[in-house]
Amino acid sequence: DLKSQTLSTSGWFTVVWNDSRLAWTKSSYGNIEYIYATEDIVWHPSLIVQNSISELSSLGGDTTVRIQDNGEVRWELPAVLSTSCDMDVTYFPYDSQSCDIEVASWGFHTDAVQLVFLKTNLNLQDYRTNGEFDLVATSQHTSELIEDGLAYSELLFRIVFERLPGHYIMSVIFPVIVTAVLTSVTFILPVESGEKVGYILTVLLALAVLLTLFADNMPTTSKHTSVLVVFLTVTLGFACIAIIVTILIIRLYHEPDHYIAPNWIHSLVRTCSEVTMRH
């Protein structure tokens, strides 16, 4: 969610550890190799998602664990997560986002529980494509969470997405460019038409609406400002200047022939002429 800067994911965590107290000799128990038990009757690590935006609580609940005869315990954890993600929209809609899922051991320090990865990469077998983003890369590494001077083991899963710009090119970029071009057309419109001010005001209103709609979908943060928002704001400023110039042109056009313009207008025209000649 770009507006709230959150990543919503659903998937499975597979947690494996060895508890020698749960081992047995299978030949003494009918060659039973494994059994299932509820998680609440065996010891299991307390795992939390550190950057969750919802209530911070341990993963799990009403799940089962598989216990092997050698004491290996396998815990499959389904999870639907909403985690915070710092979105960089500078180059929207050609942006990419890197989001982390931080899973930490809680209640047991690193000298008691040390988390390591079971596999070298995320299992994307059940990944479903998204119409707005494309998954381009994943990575993972271990870390330590320090709380009150105590270290807790932590696993960081990083997911990198790239936005698919097709929809935004047609619905955002193209209207913005067209509206910006229409701003300059006001100077071609003849004064006799009587529509110069009305025309540029309509364009100004369209720019203001585009800027409002676009800004409402951007994160409410000052860390990253979209280039497209800056372009819209600058175009809006030029439209305001165009209104002032248009009103001035209409005023001068309707003055009598013997009217002498003020000195500041002469200076302004002279300066603009010099700038034009230099370029």
C-alpha positions as a LaTeX table, in Angstrom:
\begin{tabular}{lrrr}
\hline
Residue & $x$ (\AA) & $y$ (\AA) & $z$ (\AA) \\
\hline
Asp1 & 0.00 & 0.00 & 0.00 \\
Leu2 & 1.82 & 3.11 & $-1.28$ \\
Lys3 & $-0.27$ & 5.61 & 0.67 \\
Ser4 & 0.22 & 3.98 & 4.10 \\
Gln5 & 3.70 & 2.63 & 3.23 \\
Thr6 & 2.90 & $-0.95$ & 4.20 \\
Leu7 & 3.60 & $-4.35$ & 2.68 \\
Ser8 & 0.94 & $-7.05$ & 3.00 \\
Thr9 & 2.09 & $-10.63$ & 2.54 \\
Ser10 & 0.77 & $-14.10$ & 3.23 \\
Gly11 & 2.83 & $-17.26$ & 3.38 \\
Trp12 & 4.41 & $-19.93$ & 5.55 \\
Phe13 & 7.30 & $-19.99$ & 7.97 \\
Thr14 & 8.95 & $-23.38$ & 8.46 \\
Val15 & 10.74 & $-23.56$ & 11.82 \\
Val16 & 12.90 & $-26.59$ & 12.64 \\
Trp17 & 14.81 & $-27.37$ & 15.84 \\
Asn18 & 15.96 & $-30.43$ & 17.76 \\
Asp19 & 14.71 & $-31.36$ & 21.22 \\
Ser20 & 16.48 & $-34.47$ & 22.54 \\
Arg21 & 13.83 & $-34.86$ & 25.26 \\
Leu22 & 11.28 & $-35.79$ & 22.57 \\
Ala23 & 13.39 & $-38.49$ & 20.87 \\
Trp24 & 12.45 & $-42.16$ & 21.07 \\
Thr25 & 13.58 & $-45.52$ & 19.76 \\
Lys26 & 11.09 & $-46.26$ & 17.02 \\
Ser27 & 11.64 & $-50.04$ & 17.20 \\
Ser28 & 10.27 & $-49.92$ & 20.74 \\
Tyr29 & 7.09 & $-48.14$ & 19.63 \\
Gly30 & 5.88 & $-50.03$ & 16.59 \\
Asn31 & 8.35 & $-48.35$ & 14.22 \\
Ile32 & 6.53 & $-45.04$ & 14.54 \\
Glu33 & 8.80 & $-42.46$ & 12.90 \\
Tyr34 & 6.89 & $-39.29$ & 13.71 \\
Ile35 & 3.88 & $-37.94$ & 15.55 \\
Tyr36 & 1.88 & $-34.71$ & 15.50 \\
Ala37 & 1.14 & $-32.61$ & 18.56 \\
Thr38 & $-0.30$ & $-29.19$ & 19.26 \\
Glu39 & 2.25 & $-26.45$ & 19.69 \\
Asp40 & 1.11 & $-25.59$ & 23.21 \\
Ile41 & 2.31 & $-28.90$ & 24.71 \\
Val42 & 5.90 & $-28.70$ & 23.43 \\
Trp43 & 8.57 & $-26.08$ & 23.80 \\
His44 & 8.84 & $-23.77$ & 20.78 \\
Pro45 & 10.63 & $-20.48$ & 20.17 \\
Ser46 & 8.65 & $-17.28$ & 20.56 \\
Leu47 & 8.83 & $-15.48$ & 17.22 \\
Ile48 & 7.62 & $-11.96$ & 16.49 \\
Val49 & 7.57 & $-9.78$ & 13.39 \\
Gln50 & 9.51 & $-6.77$ & 14.60 \\
Asn51 & 8.32 & $-4.29$ & 11.94 \\
Ser52 & 4.66 & $-5.30$ & 12.01 \\
Ile53 & 2.21 & $-2.39$ & 11.94 \\
Ser54 & $-0.41$ & $-4.35$ & 13.87 \\
Glu55 & $-0.27$ & $-5.53$ & 17.47 \\
Leu56 & 3.11 & $-7.07$ & 18.29 \\
Ser57 & 2.41 & $-10.69$ & 19.23 \\
Ser58 & 4.01 & $-14.10$ & 18.81 \\
Leu59 & 3.50 & $-16.02$ & 15.60 \\
Gly60 & 1.51 & $-19.21$ & 15.78 \\
Gly61 & $-1.60$ & $-20.27$ & 17.65 \\
Asp62 & $-3.74$ & $-23.37$ & 17.11 \\
Thr63 & $-1.09$ & $-25.01$ & 14.94 \\
Thr64 & 0.53 & $-28.42$ & 15.13 \\
Val65 & 4.14 & $-29.54$ & 15.15 \\
Arg66 & 5.64 & $-32.68$ & 13.65 \\
Ile67 & 8.02 & $-34.56$ & 15.96 \\
Gln68 & 10.49 & $-37.03$ & 14.47 \\
Asp69 & 11.85 & $-40.02$ & 16.36 \\
Asn70 & 15.30 & $-38.36$ & 16.44 \\
Gly71 & 13.87 & $-35.37$ & 18.33 \\
Glu72 & 13.59 & $-33.06$ & 15.33 \\
Val73 & 10.57 & $-30.77$ & 15.62 \\
Arg74 & 9.08 & $-29.17$ & 12.51 \\
Trp75 & 6.69 & $-26.26$ & 12.95 \\
Glu76 & 4.72 & $-24.90$ & 9.97 \\
Leu77 & 3.46 & $-21.38$ & 10.62 \\
Pro78 & 0.89 & $-19.78$ & 8.31 \\
Ala79 & 0.98 & $-16.00$ & 8.53 \\
Val80 & $-0.73$ & $-12.95$ & 7.04 \\
Leu81 & 1.54 & $-9.99$ & 7.70 \\
Ser82 & 1.32 & $-6.22$ & 7.38 \\
Thr83 & 4.76 & $-4.69$ & 7.77 \\
Ser84 & 6.08 & $-1.16$ & 7.46 \\
Cys85 & 8.05 & $-0.29$ & 4.33 \\
Asp86 & 9.77 & 3.00 & 3.55 \\
Met87 & 8.55 & 3.80 & 0.03 \\
Asp88 & 10.76 & 5.89 & $-2.26$ \\
Val89 & 8.48 & 7.52 & $-4.87$ \\
Thr90 & 11.07 & 9.89 & $-6.34$ \\
Tyr91 & 10.87 & 8.34 & $-9.81$ \\
Phe92 & 7.22 & 7.27 & $-9.67$ \\
Pro93 & 5.88 & 5.48 & $-11.72$ \\
Tyr94 & 9.29 & 4.07 & $-12.72$ \\
Asp95 & 10.18 & 3.28 & $-9.11$ \\
Ser96 & 11.22 & 0.12 & $-7.33$ \\
Gln97 & 10.61 & $-0.64$ & $-3.67$ \\
Ser98 & 12.68 & $-2.68$ & $-1.22$ \\
Cys99 & 10.75 & $-3.99$ & 1.78 \\
Asp100 & 11.95 & $-6.03$ & 4.77 \\
Ile101 & 10.20 & $-8.58$ & 6.97 \\
Glu102 & 12.02 & $-8.73$ & 10.32 \\
Val103 & 11.44 & $-11.95$ & 12.29 \\
Ala104 & 13.03 & $-12.00$ & 15.74 \\
Ser105 & 13.28 & $-14.40$ & 18.65 \\
Trp106 & 11.59 & $-12.92$ & 21.70 \\
Gly107 & 12.15 & $-13.94$ & 25.30 \\
Phe108 & 15.33 & $-15.91$ & 24.57 \\
His109 & 18.68 & $-14.20$ & 24.14 \\
Thr110 & 21.19 & $-15.18$ & 21.47 \\
Asp111 & 23.00 & $-17.46$ & 23.93 \\
Ala112 & 19.80 & $-19.55$ & 24.23 \\
Val113 & 18.21 & $-19.31$ & 20.77 \\
Gln114 & 20.12 & $-18.56$ & 17.58 \\
Leu115 & 18.03 & $-18.24$ & 14.43 \\
Val116 & 19.53 & $-19.41$ & 11.12 \\
Phe117 & 18.03 & $-19.88$ & 7.68 \\
Leu118 & 16.77 & $-23.31$ & 6.72 \\
Lys119 & 17.29 & $-22.56$ & 3.01 \\
Thr120 & 19.49 & $-20.11$ & 1.13 \\
Asn121 & 16.57 & $-18.46$ & $-0.70$ \\
Leu122 & 12.90 & $-17.73$ & $-0.19$ \\
Asn123 & 10.54 & $-20.37$ & $-1.53$ \\
Leu124 & 8.45 & $-18.59$ & $-4.19$ \\
Gln125 & 6.57 & $-21.65$ & $-5.38$ \\
Asp126 & 3.22 & $-20.19$ & $-4.28$ \\
Tyr127 & 3.97 & $-16.63$ & $-5.43$ \\
Arg128 & 1.09 & $-14.97$ & $-7.27$ \\
Thr129 & 1.75 & $-12.12$ & $-9.71$ \\
Asn130 & 0.43 & $-8.65$ & $-8.98$ \\
Gly131 & $-0.97$ & $-6.25$ & $-11.57$ \\
Glu132 & 0.85 & $-3.24$ & $-10.13$ \\
Phe133 & 4.24 & $-4.62$ & $-9.05$ \\
Asp134 & 6.66 & $-7.22$ & $-10.36$ \\
Leu135 & 8.84 & $-9.20$ & $-7.96$ \\
Val136 & 12.44 & $-8.76$ & $-9.17$ \\
Ala137 & 14.63 & $-10.03$ & $-6.31$ \\
Thr138 & 14.71 & $-11.49$ & $-2.81$ \\
Ser139 & 17.48 & $-11.78$ & $-0.26$ \\
Gln140 & 17.93 & $-12.73$ & 3.38 \\
His141 & 20.48 & $-12.22$ & 6.12 \\
Thr142 & 20.82 & $-12.63$ & 9.86 \\
Ser143 & 21.05 & $-9.80$ & 12.36 \\
Glu144 & 20.69 & $-9.04$ & 16.05 \\
Leu145 & 17.99 & $-7.02$ & 17.76 \\
Ile146 & 19.25 & $-5.07$ & 20.77 \\
Glu147 & 16.72 & $-4.29$ & 23.51 \\
Asp148 & 17.79 & $-2.92$ & 26.91 \\
Gly149 & 21.34 & $-4.04$ & 26.24 \\
Leu150 & 20.28 & $-7.61$ & 25.48 \\
Ala151 & 20.76 & $-9.22$ & 22.05 \\
Tyr152 & 18.04 & $-11.23$ & 20.34 \\
Ser153 & 18.54 & $-13.23$ & 17.17 \\
Glu154 & 16.80 & $-11.82$ & 14.10 \\
Leu155 & 16.19 & $-12.88$ & 10.50 \\
Leu156 & 15.66 & $-10.28$ & 7.76 \\
Phe157 & 13.83 & $-11.19$ & 4.56 \\
Arg158 & 14.16 & $-8.54$ & 1.84 \\
Ile159 & 11.76 & $-8.36$ & $-1.11$ \\
Val160 & 12.38 & $-6.01$ & $-4.04$ \\
Phe161 & 9.46 & $-4.95$ & $-6.24$ \\
Glu162 & 9.41 & $-2.96$ & $-9.47$ \\
Arg163 & 6.34 & $-0.98$ & $-10.45$ \\
Leu164 & 4.65 & $-1.75$ & $-13.77$ \\
Pro165 & 4.23 & 1.76 & $-15.26$ \\
Gly166 & 1.77 & 1.02 & $-18.09$ \\
His167 & $-1.38$ & 2.08 & $-16.23$ \\
Tyr168 & 0.19 & 5.25 & $-14.83$ \\
Ile169 & 1.58 & 6.33 & $-18.22$ \\
Met170 & $-1.94$ & 6.55 & $-19.62$ \\
Ser171 & $-3.76$ & 7.76 & $-16.52$ \\
Val172 & $-1.18$ & 10.14 & $-14.99$ \\
Ile173 & 1.81 & 11.05 & $-17.16$ \\
Phe174 & $-0.04$ & 11.59 & $-20.45$ \\
Pro175 & $-2.74$ & 13.90 & $-18.94$ \\
Val176 & $-0.03$ & 15.86 & $-17.09$ \\
Ile177 & 1.99 & 16.45 & $-20.28$ \\
Val178 & $-1.12$ & 17.40 & $-22.29$ \\
Thr179 & $-2.24$ & 19.85 & $-19.61$ \\
Ala180 & 1.24 & 21.40 & $-19.47$ \\
Val181 & 1.20 & 21.91 & $-23.26$ \\
Leu182 & $-2.28$ & 23.45 & $-23.10$ \\
Thr183 & $-0.94$ & 26.04 & $-20.65$ \\
Ser184 & 1.26 & 27.60 & $-23.34$ \\
Val185 & $-1.53$ & 27.57 & $-25.96$ \\
Thr186 & $-3.24$ & 30.48 & $-24.18$ \\
Phe187 & $-0.78$ & 32.92 & $-25.78$ \\
Ile188 & $-1.86$ & 31.78 & $-29.27$ \\
Leu189 & $-5.53$ & 32.42 & $-28.56$ \\
Pro190 & $-6.50$ & 35.87 & $-29.96$ \\
Val191 & $-7.71$ & 38.55 & $-27.55$ \\
Glu192 & $-10.80$ & 39.16 & $-29.70$ \\
Ser193 & $-12.12$ & 35.71 & $-28.81$ \\
Gly194 & $-12.77$ & 36.87 & $-25.26$ \\
Glu195 & $-11.88$ & 33.43 & $-23.94$ \\
Lys196 & $-8.23$ & 33.82 & $-22.98$ \\
Val197 & $-8.81$ & 34.22 & $-19.23$ \\
Gly198 & $-11.54$ & 31.57 & $-19.13$ \\
Tyr199 & $-9.31$ & 29.14 & $-21.03$ \\
Ile200 & $-6.26$ & 29.50 & $-18.81$ \\
Leu201 & $-8.43$ & 29.34 & $-15.67$ \\
Thr202 & $-9.86$ & 26.03 & $-16.91$ \\
Val203 & $-6.34$ & 24.69 & $-17.50$ \\
Leu204 & $-5.30$ & 25.92 & $-14.05$ \\
Leu205 & $-8.26$ & 24.13 & $-12.47$ \\
Ala206 & $-7.39$ & 20.91 & $-14.33$ \\
Leu207 & $-3.79$ & 21.13 & $-13.07$ \\
Ala208 & $-4.97$ & 21.72 & $-9.51$ \\
Val209 & $-7.28$ & 18.69 & $-9.68$ \\
Leu210 & $-4.49$ & 16.50 & $-11.09$ \\
Leu211 & $-2.09$ & 17.65 & $-8.40$ \\
Thr212 & $-4.66$ & 16.99 & $-5.65$ \\
Leu213 & $-5.55$ & 13.52 & $-6.92$ \\
Phe214 & $-1.92$ & 12.60 & $-7.38$ \\
Ala215 & $-0.81$ & 13.93 & $-3.99$ \\
Asp216 & $-3.63$ & 12.05 & $-2.23$ \\
Asn217 & $-2.11$ & 8.76 & $-3.40$ \\
Met218 & 1.43 & 9.61 & $-2.34$ \\
Pro219 & 2.86 & 8.84 & 1.12 \\
Thr220 & 2.48 & 11.69 & 3.60 \\
Thr221 & 6.21 & 12.08 & 4.13 \\
Ser222 & 8.84 & 14.67 & 3.28 \\
Lys223 & 11.67 & 12.16 & 2.87 \\
His224 & 10.95 & 11.49 & $-0.80$ \\
Thr225 & 9.23 & 13.85 & $-3.24$ \\
Ser226 & 8.08 & 12.57 & $-6.60$ \\
Val227 & 9.60 & 14.25 & $-9.66$ \\
Leu228 & 6.11 & 14.16 & $-11.17$ \\
Val229 & 4.70 & 16.14 & $-8.23$ \\
Val230 & 7.47 & 18.73 & $-8.65$ \\
Phe231 & 6.71 & 18.97 & $-12.38$ \\
Leu232 & 2.99 & 19.44 & $-11.66$ \\
Thr233 & 3.72 & 22.12 & $-9.07$ \\
Val234 & 6.05 & 24.02 & $-11.43$ \\
Thr235 & 3.48 & 23.78 & $-14.24$ \\
Leu236 & 0.84 & 25.09 & $-11.85$ \\
Gly237 & 3.12 & 28.04 & $-11.07$ \\
Phe238 & 3.61 & 28.76 & $-14.79$ \\
Ala239 & $-0.16$ & 28.64 & $-15.26$ \\
Cys240 & $-0.56$ & 31.29 & $-12.55$ \\
Ile241 & 2.05 & 33.45 & $-14.28$ \\
Ala242 & 0.23 & 32.91 & $-17.59$ \\
Ile243 & $-2.99$ & 34.22 & $-16.00$ \\
Ile244 & $-1.24$ & 37.39 & $-14.84$ \\
Val245 & 0.37 & 37.94 & $-18.25$ \\
Thr246 & $-2.93$ & 37.25 & $-20.04$ \\
Ile247 & $-4.79$ & 39.77 & $-17.92$ \\
Leu248 & $-2.04$ & 42.32 & $-18.57$ \\
Ile249 & $-2.22$ & 41.69 & $-22.34$ \\
Ile250 & $-6.00$ & 42.11 & $-22.36$ \\
Arg251 & $-5.70$ & 45.32 & $-20.34$ \\
Leu252 & $-3.15$ & 46.80 & $-22.74$ \\
Tyr253 & $-5.12$ & 45.64 & $-25.78$ \\
His254 & $-8.20$ & 47.59 & $-24.71$ \\
Glu255 & $-6.31$ & 50.79 & $-23.88$ \\
Pro256 & $-6.73$ & 53.71 & $-26.33$ \\
Asp257 & $-4.08$ & 54.23 & $-29.03$ \\
His258 & $-2.58$ & 57.25 & $-27.30$ \\
Tyr259 & $-2.08$ & 55.30 & $-24.05$ \\
Ile260 & 1.50 & 55.30 & $-22.76$ \\
Ala261 & 2.47 & 52.19 & $-20.83$ \\
Pro262 & 4.19 & 52.60 & $-17.42$ \\
Asn263 & 7.97 & 52.48 & $-17.23$ \\
Trp264 & 7.96 & 49.12 & $-15.47$ \\
Ile265 & 6.20 & 47.54 & $-18.45$ \\
His266 & 8.83 & 48.98 & $-20.80$ \\
Ser267 & 11.57 & 47.58 & $-18.56$ \\
Leu268 & 9.88 & 44.17 & $-18.41$ \\
Val269 & 9.46 & 43.98 & $-22.20$ \\
Arg270 & 13.05 & 45.11 & $-22.74$ \\
Thr271 & 14.37 & 42.47 & $-20.33$ \\
Cys272 & 12.30 & 39.71 & $-21.95$ \\
Ser273 & 13.53 & 40.79 & $-25.40$ \\
Glu274 & 17.15 & 40.65 & $-24.28$ \\
Val275 & 16.68 & 37.19 & $-22.78$ \\
Thr276 & 14.99 & 35.98 & $-25.99$ \\
Met277 & 17.77 & 37.37 & $-28.19$ \\
Arg278 & 20.46 & 35.67 & $-26.09$ \\
His279 & 18.82 & 32.31 & $-26.58$ \\
\hline
\end{tabular}
